Amino acid sequence: MTTLLDLCSLVRSKNAGPFTLTFDFMCHDEAAYDTLVATGFLNKDLFARLYGVHPADILLVNHPLALAVKVSLPRPEVQGDLRDADCYAGQQYAPLMDLRIETDGTS
């Protein structure tokens, strides 16, 4: 078992406009990227469960040349709304950091 930080040199969340939240996962190297993608850990169901969004509203894109995975989904609250607790969305990646990834010995 491993974590995202074992595979990624950068894990971040940020706004992609006032209505969209985006996550970037940039891997250490090609082997780490291949391992991360092969596990299927980063999937729409995971983000739907953690962020309360319907899977059909989630965009997940693998970028093999950049050794990165990008995930975008609707923000739970519009940026700047009175109920918005994270205006820049820079803390939204936190629930992902302690999750364990099963790699079946491929890392």
N, C-alpha and C positions, 0 to 999 in steps of 0.2 A: 504494500500500500504506500502511496505517496500523496503529495499535496500539489496544488497549483504552483507554489513557489519552487518546488523541486524541478518543475518543467519550464516555468516561465521566468524570464528576466523582468517582465513588466506585466502587472495586472492592474487595470484601472477602470474606473467608471467616470462618465462625464455626460454633460448635456450634449445633445445633437439637435439644438433648437429648444424652444420652451415646452414642447410636447413629447420629446423623445429622449430616452435614456440609452446610452451606448456603453458597451464594455469592450475592452481590448485585452487580448491575451497574446503576448509576444514571447515566443519560446526561445530558450537558450541557444538551440541549434536544431539542425534538421532531425536528428534522432529524437529529441524531446518533442518536436512538433509531430512527428510521425506517431510517437507513443500517445500523445494527447488526443490526436484525432482518432486513432485506432480504438481507444477506450470507449469513445462515444459519450464520455462524461459530460462534455458541454453540449447539451441538447435542449430542445425547446421545452420539453416536459420539466426539466430541472428549473429553468427560469420561470416557467408558468407557476410552478409550485412555490418557489421562493418569493416571487414578486407579484403574485396574484393577477397574472395576465393570461388571457386565452392563448394557447399555443399558436393559433392561426395569426395572431398579431405580432409574432416574434420573427425577426429576420436573423438568421444565423449564417455566416459566410466564412468559409475556410479560405485563407490566402496562403497557399503553399510557397509561393516565391518570397513572401514577406515573413514566412514562418509564424503566421499569426492567425487568430480566430477573432472575428468581430460578431458581437451580438447586439441587436437593437430592439427596443420594445417601448411601448407607450409609457411615459412617466406616470406614476400613481397619482400625482398632483401636478398641475401646470406649474412651471417654474415661477416662483415669486408669489404663488397663492398663499393665503394666510395659513393654510394647513401644510405647506411645503416645509419640511424639516431639514432639507438638504438642498439649498438653492442651486448649488453648482453640481450636484449629483456626484461629488467626489468621494463619498463614503458608501455608495451603494454596492460596491464590490465586496464589502466586509463579510456578509453571510457565506460567501463562497470560500473564504480563506481557510477555514478549519475542516472543510469536507475532505474526506479521504477518497483517493482515486485508485481503483483496482487496476493494476497494470499487467497482471499475469506474468510478472518477471520480464517484461519487455523494456523496462527503463534501465 
